[in-house]
Amino acid sequence: MESWKTKARRIVLEQRPWLVVEYHTVELPDGRTISDWPWIITPDYVNVVAVTEDGSFICFRQVKYGLDGTTLAIVGGFVEEGEAPLAAAKRELLEETGCESADWVHLGSYRVDPNRGIAMGHLYLARRAHFITQRNADDLEEQELILLTRAQIESALASGEFKVLAWAASLAFALRKL
């Protein structure tokens, strides 16, 4: 199998750092060309499943603009320019929860939409997380930090209380490692 080739690209919308929309001209392996193939660029992000020394999962109950009602959530945020994903995961864990961990497991890095671009999601498990300082979260959404048992996490995951695919996937991957 051969890859598609990008022959040209042009920006049609630019709202950095959050969003850039481009149209690409792509050549298929059989020589056909497609003009105006939409490509979306958003910042890469991290999601962290944080588990305390006593086995509690650190989560949030919160609202998100694009979701109806409340959702359960895990730690997450954007990777800053020039920042390594693991460094971003450690920063986000500290900012959002006041915790740190010395035991990190990389659960994988995944493209959100391989045909349209979007971000790379870097998923992590932080084991033996412990509180060291006050939270310094800059989230716009209202959120409540909560601790859940493994049984509560599994139940919430099974019943769809984590309404974002990346959060549900992160938890499923993490549960297989624990």
N, C-alpha and C positions, 0 to 999 in steps of 0.2 A: 504494500500500500504506500502511496505517496501523499505527502502533505500538500495542502493548498499553499499558494504563494501570494503574499501581499505585494501588489504592483504599485499601489499608490494609496495615500490616506489623506483625508482632509478633515479638519475640525469643523463641526457644525454647531456645537454648544460647548462652552467652556465656563465652568463655575468651580475653579480650583479652590480648595483642595478636594472638594467633595465629588465632583462629577465632570467628566469630559466625554462628549459623544463625538465619535468620528464616523465617517463613511469611508470604507475601504473598497478599493478595486482589487478583487482577488481572481487568481487564475487557478482553475481546477486542474487536476492531473491529466484530464483528457484534452486540455487546451482551451476549453470554454472560459469566458471571462464573465464575472458578475460585478456590475457597478453598484455603488451605494449599499454595500454590505454593512449594516450597523454594528459598531463596536463601541462598547461602553467601558470607561475606565473609572473605577472607584478605588479608594485606598484599600490596601490589604488590611486584614484584621486578625486579631487573636481571640480565641475563646479558651477559658480556663475552667476546668472542673477542679475545684479546690476541696480537699478533704482534710479535716483537722486530725490532730494526733489521736483523738478519741473516736474517729470514724464518722464524724458528722460532715455532711455536705453543706458548704457555704453557698447559699442561693439568695435570690432577691424575689420579692413579690413586687411587681411594678406594672406600669402602663407604657405602651409604645404608641406613637402617633398612628402607625399603620395597622394596628391591631384593635379589635373590639374587646373591651373589658380589660381585665388584668391577666397577666401571664406570670409564670415562674421563669426565672432567668438565671444564667450563670455569669461569671465575670467575663468581660470582653471589652474590646476597644480597638481603635485603629493603630496600626504600626506607623510610627512617625518616620518621616524621610530620613534615610541613613541608619535607621534603627534595626537591629536584628530582631526577628520574631520572638525569640526566647526572652530577650531584654524587654520587649514590649509586654509580654505575658507577665513577667515579674513586676514591671511598673504598674500595669493595670491591677494586678492582685493587691499590691500595696495601696494604691490610690483608692480602689473601690471598697476594700475590706479592712485595711490596716494590717494585713497579714503578710507574712513571707514564708517561703518554703525553700528547703535545700534539696528536695527530692522531686525532680521534674521528669515527666515522661512525655515525649513528643508523640501525639496520637495521629499525626499526618498533616499534610498540607494539600488543600483541594481548591481547584478553580470552581467558582460559583456557577458560571455558565461557559462551557468550553467553546461554544459557537458564537458568543456575543461578548466575551471578555469578562467584565466585572472583576471583582477582587479575587485574591488568593486568601483563603481562610486557613490559618495555622492553629491547630487544635492541640491543647496540652492538658495533662493531668498534673496537679500539684498535690503531692502526698505530704502528710504530716505538717500541714499549714498551721501556723500559730499566730495569734494576735500580738503585734508589737507596738502599735500606735493607733491613733484615731484615724478614721476614714477621711479621705480628702477627695471624694468623688465630685466630678464636675458634670455629671449627667444632668440633662435638662428634665428628664422624666422623674416623677416622684417614685421613690423606691424604698422598700423596707428590707433590711438584711435579715435573713432567717437561717436557721440551722435545721437540716432534715436528716433523718436516719436513712440508711440504705433502703429499708423497706418503704419509707415514705417517698424517696426518690424514684424507686422502681414503680410504685403506684402512680405517682404524678406523671412519669414518662409514659406509662401505658395508657393513662386516661387523657393524654393530650394537653396537660397543663403547661408544658413547655411549647409555646406556639411558634417558635422559630426553628426551622429545620437544622441550622448549624448547632443550636443548643441541644436539640434532641440527639443529633448524631454524636456530638462531643460526649454526652452522657452515656450513650450506648457503647461507644468505644472505650470510655473510661471504666465502665462497669465490667467489661471483659478483662481489663488489666488488674482489677482489684480482687 
